[in-house]
Amino acid sequence: MLPWEKLRLVEQLVRASEDLALVGIRARHPGSSPRELELRLAALRLDRRVMIELFGWDPLREGY
């Protein structure tokens, strides 16, 4: 497999995992705004301290 093909495959896997994560987030938090969905998705990847510092979002209080 060529390097660019590997990168494309990784990109597709990352997008698929984000899509699955968003399905779970929507199931746990129906009615969330698009901004809330973005924050909850980011909270799955970033440290709690970073989420609070950058976005003012505490995943422990608001939920993932």
FENFEN-V391016 format. One record per backbone hydrogen bond with DSSP energy under -1.0 kcal/mol. NH is the residue of the N-H (numbers start at 0). CO is the residue of the C=O. Records with the same first field share a line. If there is no record, write none. Layout:
BEGIN
NH->CO + CO
END
This chain:
BEGIN
5->1
6->2
7->3
8->4
9->5
10->6
11->7
12->8
13->9
14->10
15->11
16->12
17->13
18->14
19->15
20->16
21->17
22->18
23->19
24->20
25->21
26->22
27->23
28->24
31->28
36->32
37->33
38->34
39->35
40->36
41->37
42->38
44->41
45->41
50->46
51->47
52->48
53->49
54->50
55->51
56->50
61->57
62->58
END
